[in-house]
Amino acid sequence: MADTPRTPFHGGIAVVRYSETFRAQWENFVAHSNQGTLFHTRAFLAYHPHERFKDASLLFFKKKKLLAVLPAALVQKDSALTFISHPGASFGGFVAAPNLSLHDQEALVTTLIHYCRAQNFSALELSLPPLFYHAQSDANWEYTYYRAGFRFQRRELTQAVRLDSSREQRYDAEFQRQARRAQKLGVVIQTGEKLADFYEILQRHLTEKHGANPTHSLTELLDLQQRLPGRINLFAACVEARMIAGFIVFLCNARVAMTFYIGQRYEDQHYRAINLLTHEAMNWCERKGFTYLDFGTSTINLEPNWGLIKFREAAGARGFWRDRLRLEL
């Protein structure tokens, strides 16, 4: 193993800054962890230009065995430095080995706090994946963070469908009717890599509806597809080979897929392609063995987007917390 860490902080746990010598070990660990996602991988994080963020990612060892990793960066405001979950990823927080004891969880959080204080950081912020991303889901991490003094900086509602539930109970009648209507009107769902065609639809959709641009450029999405083969998939709705709508699904981990971008041509809304797209994507994810399809957040600063919520509930989605925690140091 390259560069073993020294000077344990707490409970026999030692911490070391990430370097590329740890890349293979990091990726393998995330793949077999309890709550790691695509967003925690170095392959995903490395698509950002080196100068965009000041990486401060950490690895935690106990008796030279890797116990957890933490993707992170430093943000400076005035003269104060804050240690935060990597801002280039949707989720952060500790990625830990399965079956981790509460004692080791507390030792990890305490070690992190001691490390950040030793570095004279002003605060700590962690963005956590919802509990359904965990292979073993419990309240231990929330308890540990809260006991250590972390408090909610932000809470938002995300909505997800449990895919192994009964399909008859999953959708409401109107959702099913609109999906069938799309099929009768000739809408065909395809999977593929025509990201450029979809990106044009997405840009127009976001500009007309929200006055915004996609978070990722087309070049960045194409780059991510190459870095993460098979984990960023396009579902496209076509009529006579013409794409009218689509969305991108990120395969986050073995349990959860996430819809990341959704776009449609407004002149083609009467086809109800989004209903059929959602229906087909859920069926595809279920066949692939995923337990949840995460639609993403439906609130901004806890203010609900009622249109999104109504559509997602009709597809069988239910709400889960997506939290960001902060500790003043």
Rosetta silent file (secondary structure, phi, psi, omega in degrees, C-alpha in Angstrom):
SEQUENCE: MADTPRTPFHGGIAVVRYSETFRAQWENFVAHSNQGTLFHTRAFLAYHPHERFKDASLLFFKKKKLLAVLPAALVQKDSALTFISHPGASFGGFVAAPNLSLHDQEALVTTLIHYCRAQNFSALELSLPPLFYHAQSDANWEYTYYRAGFRFQRRELTQAVRLDSSREQRYDAEFQRQARRAQKLGVVIQTGEKLADFYEILQRHLTEKHGANPTHSLTELLDLQQRLPGRINLFAACVEARMIAGFIVFLCNARVAMTFYIGQRYEDQHYRAINLLTHEAMNWCERKGFTYLDFGTSTINLEPNWGLIKFREAAGARGFWRDRLRLEL
SCORE:     score description
SCORE:     0.000 S_00000001
   1 L     0.000  138.543 -177.432    0.000    0.000    0.000 S_00000001
   2 L   -78.733  145.872  168.757    1.308    3.440   -0.877 S_00000001
   3 L    40.805   77.756  178.251    2.063    6.137    1.729 S_00000001
   4 L   -73.030  141.075 -178.262    0.697    4.787    5.005 S_00000001
   5 L   -76.369  157.048  179.048   -0.674    7.474    7.358 S_00000001
   6 L  -127.994  173.417  176.580    0.874    8.240   10.724 S_00000001
   7 L    56.518   78.895  176.187   -0.118    9.890   14.025 S_00000001
   8 L   -59.050  141.292  179.666   -3.596    8.567   14.857 S_00000001
   9 L   -87.863  -45.912 -171.962   -6.007   11.300   15.987 S_00000001
  10 E  -157.522  138.509  175.513   -8.634    9.343   17.902 S_00000001
  11 L    57.497   28.392 -179.817   -9.551    5.738   18.625 S_00000001
  12 L    75.135   12.285 -179.077   -6.523    4.489   16.705 S_00000001
  13 E   -98.275  130.558  177.915   -7.731    6.120   13.466 S_00000001
  14 E  -111.121  151.855 -176.866   -5.223    7.950   11.290 S_00000001
  15 E  -124.300  143.249  178.934   -6.029   10.393    8.492 S_00000001
  16 E  -140.359  143.463  176.702   -4.140   11.139    5.276 S_00000001
  17 E   -69.418  144.452  178.222   -4.747   13.589    2.432 S_00000001
  18 L   -68.512  140.414  167.234   -5.751   12.054   -0.874 S_00000001
  19 L  -140.198  167.315 -175.879   -3.164   11.773   -3.638 S_00000001
  20 H   -64.722  -16.636  175.810   -3.250    9.899   -6.934 S_00000001
  21 H   -64.833  -20.700 -179.247   -1.230    7.063   -5.389 S_00000001
  22 H   -96.637    2.200 -170.204   -4.449    6.111   -3.580 S_00000001
  23 H   -56.794  -52.473 -177.105   -6.708    6.297   -6.641 S_00000001
  24 H   -62.543  -40.793  179.494   -7.164    2.557   -7.294 S_00000001
  25 H   -64.748  -41.242  178.249   -7.609    1.838   -3.595 S_00000001
  26 H   -60.664  -50.497 -175.903  -10.179    4.664   -3.284 S_00000001
  27 H   -62.135  -42.416  179.175  -12.226    3.479   -6.279 S_00000001
  28 H   -64.959  -39.324 -179.781  -12.294   -0.123   -5.090 S_00000001
  29 H   -64.640  -47.131 -179.727  -13.306    0.965   -1.600 S_00000001
  30 H   -59.912  -40.796 -178.040  -16.199    3.141   -2.826 S_00000001
  31 H   -62.676  -27.015 -176.673  -17.469    0.299   -5.030 S_00000001
  32 L  -113.554   16.756 -175.466  -17.738   -2.034   -2.019 S_00000001
  33 L   -86.320  178.616  179.482  -18.767    0.512    0.615 S_00000001
  34 L   -78.006  -39.062 -172.782  -22.017    0.957    2.496 S_00000001
  35 L  -135.396   15.191 -179.822  -23.131    4.274    0.967 S_00000001
  36 L   -67.794  148.407  179.789  -20.710    5.187   -1.810 S_00000001
  37 L  -131.612  173.225  173.235  -22.097    6.548   -5.066 S_00000001
  38 H   -50.912  -37.089 -175.791  -20.886    7.518   -8.509 S_00000001
  39 H   -70.870  -16.035  178.452  -20.443   11.055   -7.104 S_00000001
  40 H   -89.755   -8.243 -174.692  -17.874    9.829   -4.560 S_00000001
  41 L   -79.000  151.455  175.350  -15.579    8.260   -7.174 S_00000001
  42 H   -67.752  -31.178  178.520  -12.370    9.857   -8.333 S_00000001
  43 H   -58.991  -40.926  178.186  -13.444    9.145  -11.921 S_00000001
  44 H   -72.959  -49.363 -174.892  -16.403   11.500  -11.448 S_00000001
  45 H   -63.140  -30.448 -174.874  -14.589   14.139   -9.394 S_00000001
  46 L   -74.727   -7.850  178.317  -11.659   14.273  -11.803 S_00000001
  47 L   -71.739  -20.519  176.686  -13.771   15.604  -14.671 S_00000001
  48 L   -70.810  138.572  174.554  -13.596   19.021  -13.022 S_00000001
  49 L   -55.930  143.644 -174.343  -10.633   21.141  -14.143 S_00000001
  50 L   -55.419  -35.152 -174.989   -7.868   20.984  -11.567 S_00000001
  51 L   -82.494   -6.479 -175.432   -8.075   24.701  -10.826 S_00000001
  52 L   -70.096  -40.741 -178.687  -11.853   24.746  -10.200 S_00000001
  53 L  -131.331  152.181  174.181  -11.695   23.390   -6.626 S_00000001
  54 E   -94.833   95.139 -173.683   -9.030   23.053   -3.962 S_00000001
  55 E   -63.555  135.989  179.065   -9.297   19.335   -3.275 S_00000001
  56 L  -136.372   28.835 -175.445   -8.983   18.327    0.379 S_00000001
  57 L   -61.903  149.179 -173.560  -10.229   14.731    0.227 S_00000001
  58 E  -128.702  151.842  170.168   -9.230   12.413    3.068 S_00000001
  59 E  -120.402  144.042 -177.371   -8.701    8.720    3.752 S_00000001
  60 E  -121.936  127.088 -175.867   -9.096    7.214    7.228 S_00000001
  61 E  -119.903  145.285  171.351   -7.152    4.144    8.341 S_00000001
  62 E  -129.624  117.628 -175.458   -7.332    1.909   11.388 S_00000001
  63 L    53.624   43.280  177.670   -4.371   -0.420   11.881 S_00000001
  64 L    68.023    5.853  175.919   -3.398    0.346    8.254 S_00000001
  65 E   -98.622  132.481 -179.518   -6.813   -0.868    7.036 S_00000001
  66 E   -69.082  122.399 -176.504   -8.894    1.632    5.069 S_00000001
  67 E  -105.509  -30.962 -178.033  -12.024    2.391    7.110 S_00000001
  68 E  -165.148  157.462  170.848  -13.533    5.372    5.266 S_00000001
  69 E  -128.822  158.649 -176.892  -12.956    8.021    2.605 S_00000001
  70 E  -144.903  102.971  176.159  -14.285   11.565    2.424 S_00000001
  71 L   -70.803  130.681 -174.002  -14.347   13.597   -0.832 S_00000001
  72 E  -156.529  168.122  176.097  -13.894   17.244    0.105 S_00000001
  73 E  -147.701  167.915  177.570  -12.602   20.663   -0.859 S_00000001
  74 E  -109.032  135.630  176.766  -11.640   23.927    0.836 S_00000001
  75 E  -122.920  130.372 -178.281  -13.588   27.149    0.356 S_00000001
  76 E  -106.862  129.408  172.425  -12.206   30.474    1.522 S_00000001
  77 E  -125.723  117.693 -171.159  -14.373   33.389    2.614 S_00000001
  78 L    57.567 -121.165 -179.899  -12.343   36.412    3.709 S_00000001
  79 L  -103.658    5.316 -175.871   -9.569   34.829    5.800 S_00000001
  80 E   -97.960  137.697  177.031  -11.600   31.802    6.947 S_00000001
  81 E  -107.643  128.343  177.210  -11.250   28.332    5.403 S_00000001
  82 E  -112.059  132.799  176.488  -14.215   25.947    5.429 S_00000001
  83 E   -90.279  119.303 -173.968  -13.838   22.210    4.850 S_00000001
  84 E  -131.147  154.601  168.694  -16.830   21.080    2.756 S_00000001
  85 E   -52.899  142.402 -172.731  -18.134   18.047    0.939 S_00000001
  86 L   -50.755  118.512 -175.566  -16.755   18.229   -2.576 S_00000001
  87 L   -69.965   -9.325  178.093  -18.819   20.999   -4.273 S_00000001
  88 L   -89.738   10.003 -177.385  -18.500   19.282   -7.637 S_00000001
  89 L  -132.296  150.559  179.350  -20.663   16.359   -6.497 S_00000001
  90 L   -68.699  -36.300 -177.549  -24.312   15.953   -5.525 S_00000001
  91 L  -125.208  152.037  175.313  -23.435   13.895   -2.440 S_00000001
  92 L  -141.379 -136.059 -178.537  -20.524   13.805   -0.040 S_00000001
  93 L    76.969  177.060  179.109  -19.978   12.804    3.556 S_00000001
  94 L   -64.365  137.293  166.317  -18.180    9.744    4.825 S_00000001
  95 E  -109.933  117.098 -169.508  -18.080    6.667    2.611 S_00000001
  96 E  -122.972  162.469  176.559  -17.507    3.804    5.018 S_00000001
  97 L   -65.875  151.693  175.217  -17.016    0.076    5.061 S_00000001
  98 L   -63.233  158.090  175.463  -20.131   -2.095    5.579 S_00000001
  99 L    59.654   30.005  179.228  -20.984   -3.289    9.103 S_00000001
 100 L   -72.421  134.759 -178.903  -19.137   -0.381   10.686 S_00000001
 101 L   -74.526  157.062  175.926  -19.703   -0.202   14.431 S_00000001
 102 H   -60.441  -36.575  178.670  -21.171    2.860   16.114 S_00000001
 103 H   -60.838  -44.257  178.842  -17.907    3.164   18.058 S_00000001
 104 H   -69.305  -35.184  176.198  -15.906    3.393   14.831 S_00000001
 105 H   -61.456  -45.552  178.209  -18.401    5.862   13.352 S_00000001
 106 H   -63.364  -39.556  179.212  -17.962    8.127   16.361 S_00000001
 107 H   -64.365  -37.666  178.103  -14.193    7.745   16.142 S_00000001
 108 H   -64.215  -47.316 -178.775  -14.257    8.762   12.456 S_00000001
 109 H   -64.893  -42.988  178.493  -16.314   11.897   13.106 S_00000001
 110 H   -62.521  -42.309  177.748  -14.158   12.846   16.107 S_00000001
 111 H   -60.282  -44.256  179.062  -10.989   12.298   14.052 S_00000001
 112 H   -59.923  -45.579 -179.337  -12.333   14.532   11.284 S_00000001
 113 H   -63.132  -45.525  178.428  -13.148   17.312   13.750 S_00000001
 114 H   -60.767  -42.550  179.560   -9.705   17.084   15.399 S_00000001
 115 H   -60.945  -46.970 -177.542   -8.031   17.125   11.995 S_00000001
 116 H   -66.103  -36.213  176.423   -9.964   20.213   10.844 S_00000001
 117 H   -67.692  -38.354  178.372   -9.215   22.057   14.072 S_00000001
 118 H   -64.450  -27.736  178.802   -5.531   21.202   13.731 S_00000001
 119 L   -88.622    1.587  179.894   -5.644   22.724   10.232 S_00000001
 120 L    62.376   32.752  173.147   -7.295   25.900   11.632 S_00000001
 121 L   -74.393  151.408 -175.748  -10.396   25.508    9.476 S_00000001
 122 L   -88.147  -26.472 -176.398  -13.336   27.663   10.551 S_00000001
 123 E  -160.920  167.294 -179.204  -16.161   25.235    9.863 S_00000001
 124 E  -129.308  130.028  176.628  -17.137   21.824    8.498 S_00000001
 125 E  -130.634  131.552 -178.052  -19.973   21.194    6.010 S_00000001
 126 E  -129.307  128.970  174.159  -21.120   17.772    4.817 S_00000001
 127 E   -99.919  124.371 -170.476  -23.746   16.922    2.166 S_00000001
 128 L  -107.676  140.440  171.405  -25.239   13.503    2.829 S_00000001
 129 L   -69.499  145.023  175.218  -26.878   10.998    0.473 S_00000001
 130 L   -56.423  157.936 -172.758  -30.429   10.051    1.518 S_00000001
 131 H   -61.059  -27.265 -177.067  -30.686    6.903    3.602 S_00000001
 132 H   -72.015   -7.580  172.589  -31.987    4.756    0.731 S_00000001
 133 H   -78.099  -15.079 -177.907  -28.542    5.013   -0.877 S_00000001
 134 L   -81.309  136.213  173.184  -27.128    2.976    2.026 S_00000001
 135 L   -66.598  -37.754  174.693  -26.845   -0.784    1.657 S_00000001
 136 L  -119.567  107.488 -172.008  -27.390   -0.951    5.429 S_00000001
 137 L   -99.388  124.158  174.375  -29.675    1.886    6.437 S_00000001
 138 L  -154.754  179.476 -176.314  -29.866    3.108   10.026 S_00000001
 139 L   -95.228    8.960 -175.045  -29.760    6.325   12.066 S_00000001
 140 H   -58.914  -44.374 -178.014  -26.261    5.790   13.446 S_00000001
 141 H   -65.531  -43.642  178.730  -24.578    8.387   11.251 S_00000001
 142 H   -60.263  -43.357  177.852  -27.226   11.043   11.982 S_00000001
 143 H   -59.775  -45.010 -176.686  -26.915   10.312   15.683 S_00000001
 144 H   -65.623  -45.340  178.127  -23.128   10.532   15.523 S_00000001
 145 H   -61.467  -46.244 -176.601  -23.081   13.831   13.637 S_00000001
 146 H   -64.438  -42.920  179.404  -25.687   15.395   15.909 S_00000001
 147 H   -62.447  -30.905  179.650  -23.930   14.219   19.061 S_00000001
 148 L   -80.708   -6.873  177.029  -20.686   15.774   17.775 S_00000001
 149 L   109.655   -2.720  176.275  -22.392   19.167   17.381 S_00000001
 150 L   -65.618  144.758  174.973  -23.367   19.218   13.692 S_00000001
 151 E  -133.757  159.970 -177.667  -26.630   20.965   12.907 S_00000001
 152 E   -66.741  124.700  170.133  -28.725   21.220    9.748 S_00000001
 153 E   -90.198  -36.300  179.717  -27.543   23.950    7.411 S_00000001
 154 E  -154.823  140.300  172.677  -30.068   22.951    4.756 S_00000001
 155 E  -128.656  133.672  175.248  -32.736   20.309    4.312 S_00000001
 156 E  -131.763  158.863  179.312  -34.471   19.567    1.024 S_00000001
 157 E   -97.112  124.788  170.899  -37.007   16.981   -0.051 S_00000001
 158 E  -109.441  153.287 -178.368  -36.002   14.448   -2.669 S_00000001
 159 E  -122.171  135.918 -176.641  -38.499   12.005   -4.168 S_00000001
 160 E  -142.111  149.787  177.010  -37.798    8.418   -5.106 S_00000001
 161 E  -102.638  131.327  171.873  -39.749    5.361   -6.284 S_00000001
 162 E   -82.880  117.510 -168.378  -39.173    1.975   -4.675 S_00000001
 163 L   -80.455  -18.932 -179.917  -38.935   -0.247   -7.729 S_00000001
 164 L   -91.486   11.697  174.109  -39.700   -3.607   -6.135 S_00000001
 165 L   -80.214  164.578  179.846  -43.170   -2.457   -5.068 S_00000001
 166 L   -61.896  130.933  179.649  -46.251   -3.695   -6.911 S_00000001
 167 H   -63.745  -32.034  179.134  -46.637   -1.921  -10.253 S_00000001
 168 H   -65.058  -32.076  179.498  -50.404   -1.800   -9.746 S_00000001
 169 H   -88.493  -16.098 -173.145  -49.834    0.154   -6.539 S_00000001
 170 H   -71.664  -53.058 -173.752  -46.976    2.231   -7.951 S_00000001
 171 L   -96.333  153.713  168.100  -48.758    4.451  -10.499 S_00000001
 172 L   -88.886  168.973 -171.544  -52.029    6.289  -10.244 S_00000001
 173 H   -63.177  -39.173 -178.188  -54.651    5.773  -12.955 S_00000001
 174 H   -67.121  -38.992  177.901  -54.033    9.094  -14.727 S_00000001
 175 H   -60.858  -45.613  179.796  -50.281    8.472  -14.980 S_00000001
 176 H   -63.590  -39.889 -178.908  -50.903    5.082  -16.577 S_00000001
 177 H   -62.939  -42.997 -179.119  -53.472    6.534  -18.946 S_00000001
 178 H   -68.560  -34.943  176.698  -51.072    9.218  -20.191 S_00000001
 179 H   -64.834  -42.308  177.897  -48.268    6.660  -20.687 S_00000001
 180 H   -65.764  -36.220  178.717  -50.605    4.489  -22.780 S_00000001
 181 H   -62.018  -42.122  178.794  -51.689    7.549  -24.750 S_00000001
 182 H   -59.257  -42.283  178.334  -48.060    8.291  -25.654 S_00000001
 183 H   -62.603  -43.117 -179.528  -47.669    4.753  -26.974 S_00000001
 184 H   -64.614  -29.723 -179.993  -50.859    5.059  -29.076 S_00000001
 185 L   -83.699    2.860  173.992  -49.557    8.324  -30.550 S_00000001
 186 L    94.500   13.436  178.599  -46.438    6.527  -31.756 S_00000001
 187 L   -74.680  130.631  179.221  -43.889    7.521  -29.096 S_00000001
 188 E  -120.706  133.769  179.607  -41.011    5.047  -28.914 S_00000001
 189 E   -96.960  128.341  179.166  -38.475    4.977  -26.088 S_00000001
 190 E  -124.761  150.499  170.823  -34.859    4.372  -27.024 S_00000001
 191 E  -112.041  143.821 -178.598  -31.661    4.178  -25.016 S_00000001
 192 E   178.133 -160.174 -173.335  -28.440    5.367  -26.516 S_00000001
 193 L  -124.609   25.927  179.568  -25.715    7.952  -26.621 S_00000001
 194 L   -81.520   60.665 -175.818  -27.198   10.736  -28.778 S_00000001
 195 H   -65.401  -33.482 -178.501  -26.384   13.276  -26.099 S_00000001
 196 H   -62.668  -42.614  178.225  -25.878   16.123  -28.561 S_00000001
 197 H   -63.073  -44.453 -179.987  -29.469   15.797  -29.836 S_00000001
 198 H   -67.693  -37.378 -176.020  -30.837   15.669  -26.313 S_00000001
 199 H   -62.029  -35.536  176.811  -28.646   18.522  -25.101 S_00000001
 200 H   -62.970  -41.568  177.355  -30.206   20.877  -27.628 S_00000001
 201 H   -65.183  -43.956 -177.834  -33.656   19.951  -26.280 S_00000001
 202 H   -62.373  -46.597  179.865  -32.452   20.303  -22.684 S_00000001
 203 H   -59.003  -45.342 -179.479  -30.928   23.750  -23.215 S_00000001
 204 H   -64.981  -41.281 -179.943  -34.088   25.035  -24.848 S_00000001
 205 H   -60.481  -49.139 -176.813  -36.271   23.474  -22.120 S_00000001
 206 H   -69.608  -36.494  179.504  -34.298   25.048  -19.257 S_00000001
 207 H   -66.350  -46.337 -176.976  -34.007   28.438  -20.968 S_00000001
 208 H   -71.567  -34.792 -174.598  -37.725   28.693  -21.761 S_00000001
 209 H   -91.239  -36.738 -172.790  -38.949   27.321  -18.431 S_00000001
 210 H  -125.464   -5.220 -175.901  -36.380   28.563  -15.914 S_00000001
 211 L    63.269   35.302 -174.395  -34.126   31.052  -17.709 S_00000001
 212 L  -132.209  170.429  175.055  -31.186   28.780  -16.852 S_00000001
 213 L  -115.915  158.102  175.846  -28.544   26.581  -18.451 S_00000001
 214 L   -59.093  148.826  177.268  -27.628   22.974  -17.644 S_00000001
 215 L   -60.858  -40.227 -179.129  -25.102   22.537  -14.840 S_00000001
 216 L  -101.064  142.466  169.988  -22.893   20.500  -17.172 S_00000001
 217 L   -75.606  164.904  176.333  -21.778   21.510  -20.631 S_00000001
 218 H   -60.873  -40.707  179.004  -22.218   19.009  -23.454 S_00000001
 219 H   -59.943  -41.512  179.827  -18.437   18.506  -23.472 S_00000001
 220 H   -66.377  -41.252  178.277  -18.512   17.686  -19.765 S_00000001
 221 H   -63.882  -41.983  177.944  -21.363   15.182  -20.160 S_00000001
 222 H   -64.415  -38.409  177.031  -19.561   13.454  -23.012 S_00000001
 223 H   -62.968  -44.019  179.135  -16.409   13.392  -20.899 S_00000001
 224 H   -63.599  -38.724  177.236  -18.320   11.849  -17.972 S_00000001
 225 H   -59.631  -38.355  178.678  -19.775    9.184  -20.253 S_00000001
 226 H   -72.278  -39.229 -178.552  -16.243    8.187  -21.245 S_00000001
 227 H   -70.387  -30.983 -174.465  -14.934    8.274  -17.676 S_00000001
 228 L  -125.766   67.630 -174.610  -17.869    6.256  -16.340 S_00000001
 229 L   -59.360  131.429  177.096  -18.835    3.804  -19.091 S_00000001
 230 L    81.960   -1.566 -175.578  -22.307    2.364  -18.709 S_00000001
 231 L  -110.530   -3.468  176.421  -23.239    4.556  -15.748 S_00000001
 232 E  -129.064  104.239 -169.598  -24.649    7.634  -17.533 S_00000001
 233 E  -117.004  139.649  176.656  -27.510    6.613  -19.798 S_00000001
 234 E   -98.923  129.552  169.938  -29.805    8.569  -22.077 S_00000001
 235 E  -109.256  120.591 -174.729  -33.480    7.602  -22.406 S_00000001
 236 E  -118.985  137.071  174.081  -34.982    9.303  -25.449 S_00000001
 237 E   -99.823  124.123 -175.298  -38.598    9.593  -26.576 S_00000001
 238 E  -125.795  146.487  171.565  -38.884    9.615  -30.372 S_00000001
 239 E  -124.382  116.057 -177.530  -41.684   10.026  -32.891 S_00000001
 240 L    52.104   47.390  175.910  -40.785    8.783  -36.363 S_00000001
 241 L    71.542    4.686  177.522  -37.072    8.864  -35.404 S_00000001
 242 E  -100.258  124.321 -179.687  -37.310   12.488  -34.213 S_00000001
 243 E   -73.811  127.132  179.569  -36.332   13.025  -30.589 S_00000001
 244 E  -115.388  -16.369 -179.836  -39.004   14.997  -28.736 S_00000001
 245 E  -164.602  166.128  177.014  -37.992   14.433  -25.101 S_00000001
 246 E  -176.106  167.245  164.967  -35.500   12.620  -22.949 S_00000001
 247 E  -150.183  158.236 -178.491  -33.731   12.289  -19.690 S_00000001
 248 E  -100.644  133.566  178.363  -30.369   11.215  -18.403 S_00000001
 249 E  -114.320  124.499  173.703  -30.126    8.535  -15.734 S_00000001
 250 E   -94.013  126.860  174.884  -27.057    8.247  -13.512 S_00000001
 251 E   -87.640   96.272 -166.215  -26.480    4.752  -12.100 S_00000001
 252 L   -74.627  -46.975  173.663  -25.314    5.947   -8.696 S_00000001
 253 L  -154.985 -167.286 -174.465  -24.603    2.654   -6.961 S_00000001
 254 L   -68.132  -17.312 -176.315  -25.886   -0.917   -6.911 S_00000001
 255 L  -101.943  -32.042 -164.636  -29.155    0.167   -5.271 S_00000001
 256 E  -130.524  132.476  167.472  -30.077    3.537   -6.750 S_00000001
 257 E  -110.361  153.721 -176.601  -30.379    5.180  -10.149 S_00000001
 258 E  -133.255  132.883  170.257  -31.091    8.914  -10.457 S_00000001
 259 E   -79.108  123.790 -172.084  -32.773   11.008  -13.138 S_00000001
 260 E  -105.288  -42.754  177.881  -30.418   13.937  -13.575 S_00000001
 261 E  -131.677  136.312  175.379  -31.692   15.985  -16.526 S_00000001
 262 E  -129.342  133.286  178.606  -35.180   16.023  -18.068 S_00000001
 263 E  -150.117  149.806  176.487  -36.121   17.973  -21.175 S_00000001
 264 E  -149.147  158.118  174.676  -38.848   18.063  -23.816 S_00000001
 265 L   -81.272  125.178 -174.522  -39.923   20.121  -26.797 S_00000001
 266 H   -64.557  -31.334  179.368  -42.868   22.242  -25.702 S_00000001
 267 H   -69.638  -10.996 -179.771  -44.568   21.982  -29.076 S_00000001
 268 H  -111.246   16.957 -177.681  -44.652   18.205  -28.525 S_00000001
 269 H   -61.696  -28.492 -176.762  -46.064   18.175  -24.987 S_00000001
 270 H   -63.689  -15.839  178.148  -49.338   16.691  -26.226 S_00000001
 271 H   -74.293  -16.637 -177.470  -47.531   13.374  -26.780 S_00000001
 272 L    56.543   41.419 -175.822  -47.121   12.956  -22.978 S_00000001
 273 H   -66.641  -31.919 -177.379  -43.656   11.547  -23.632 S_00000001
 274 H   -63.782  -36.684  176.821  -42.376   12.250  -20.102 S_00000001
 275 H   -61.528  -46.657 -179.480  -44.944    9.839  -18.644 S_00000001
 276 H   -68.525  -39.635  176.195  -43.857    7.065  -20.976 S_00000001
 277 H   -56.776  -47.119 -179.217  -40.171    7.880  -20.454 S_00000001
 278 H   -62.244  -45.194  179.197  -40.615    7.622  -16.689 S_00000001
 279 H   -58.799  -48.415 -177.146  -42.544    4.363  -16.995 S_00000001
 280 H   -69.602  -38.156  178.948  -39.933    2.763  -19.259 S_00000001
 281 H   -65.081  -40.119  178.013  -36.963    4.020  -17.220 S_00000001
 282 H   -64.067  -43.113  178.625  -38.440    2.571  -14.031 S_00000001
 283 H   -63.821  -41.102  178.797  -39.027   -0.778  -15.709 S_00000001
 284 H   -61.895  -46.849 -179.069  -35.488   -0.767  -17.128 S_00000001
 285 H   -63.944  -37.752  178.354  -33.970    0.033  -13.714 S_00000001
 286 H   -64.161  -43.500  178.892  -36.068   -2.671  -12.056 S_00000001
 287 H   -62.241  -32.374 -179.041  -34.886   -5.254  -14.599 S_00000001
 288 L   -80.643   -3.947  175.108  -31.284   -4.215  -13.908 S_00000001
 289 L    96.056    9.296  178.034  -31.744   -4.900  -10.201 S_00000001
 290 L   -77.183  148.779 -178.848  -31.981   -1.374   -8.797 S_00000001
 291 L   -94.413  -31.900 -177.650  -34.150   -0.841   -5.734 S_00000001
 292 E  -133.236  147.791  164.584  -34.847    2.901   -6.127 S_00000001
 293 E  -115.575  115.306 -178.333  -35.125    5.509   -8.848 S_00000001
 294 E   -90.859  121.813  178.868  -34.336    8.910   -7.353 S_00000001
 295 E   -85.089   -9.023 -177.705  -36.043   11.821   -9.142 S_00000001
 296 E    91.026 -178.952 -173.045  -33.983   14.420   -7.274 S_00000001
 297 E   -70.206  147.523  177.496  -35.057   17.340   -5.137 S_00000001
 298 L  -119.030    8.887  178.607  -38.542   18.822   -5.370 S_00000001
 299 E  -133.640  155.362  170.525  -37.904   21.790   -3.062 S_00000001
 300 E  -129.880  118.272 -173.473  -35.634   24.834   -3.006 S_00000001
 301 L    52.670   39.492  178.331  -35.047   26.220    0.483 S_00000001
 302 L    69.181    3.931  175.014  -37.921   23.930    1.505 S_00000001
 303 E   -84.025  122.817 -173.698  -40.342   25.680   -0.869 S_00000001
 304 E   -76.646  143.086  167.290  -42.176   22.944   -2.809 S_00000001
 305 L   -94.005   96.120 -170.178  -42.434   22.737   -6.585 S_00000001
 306 H   -64.760  -31.955  177.761  -46.000   21.448   -6.582 S_00000001
 307 H   -63.806  -46.650  177.162  -45.999   20.541  -10.267 S_00000001
 308 H   -61.517  -46.162 -176.582  -42.961   18.283   -9.859 S_00000001
 309 H   -61.258  -44.366 -179.500  -44.299   16.787   -6.654 S_00000001
 310 H   -61.605  -44.651 -179.366  -47.686   15.969   -8.181 S_00000001
 311 H   -63.997  -45.528 -176.551  -46.109   14.271  -11.216 S_00000001
 312 H   -68.316  -37.809  175.876  -43.639   12.272   -9.148 S_00000001
 313 H   -63.949  -36.407  177.848  -46.274   11.157   -6.647 S_00000001
 314 H   -63.865  -28.822  177.853  -48.399    9.989   -9.577 S_00000001
 315 L   -85.150   -0.499  176.798  -45.429    7.823  -10.627 S_00000001
 316 L   100.781    8.619 -177.124  -45.280    6.325   -7.128 S_00000001
 317 L   -77.911  151.472  175.453  -42.523    8.467   -5.604 S_00000001
 318 E  -131.275  162.986 -171.284  -42.308    9.294   -1.917 S_00000001
 319 E   -90.108  146.288  176.622  -40.261   11.877   -0.045 S_00000001
 320 E  -141.521  151.679  178.121  -36.901   11.530    1.698 S_00000001
 321 E   -76.760  140.757  170.421  -34.604   14.056    3.338 S_00000001
 322 E  -124.027  109.384 -164.396  -31.504   15.302    1.542 S_00000001
 323 E  -114.147  150.131  170.099  -29.421   17.079    4.178 S_00000001
 324 E  -125.444  126.144 -176.856  -26.432   19.353    4.511 S_00000001
 325 E  -108.833  152.188  179.289  -24.831   19.589    7.966 S_00000001
 326 E  -138.445  141.062  174.448  -22.527   22.264    9.410 S_00000001
 327 E  -129.725  121.635  173.925  -20.271   22.421   12.430 S_00000001
 328 E   -77.654  132.063 -177.750  -18.639   25.659   13.559 S_00000001
 329 L  -102.469    0.000    0.000  -15.093   25.022   14.680 S_00000001
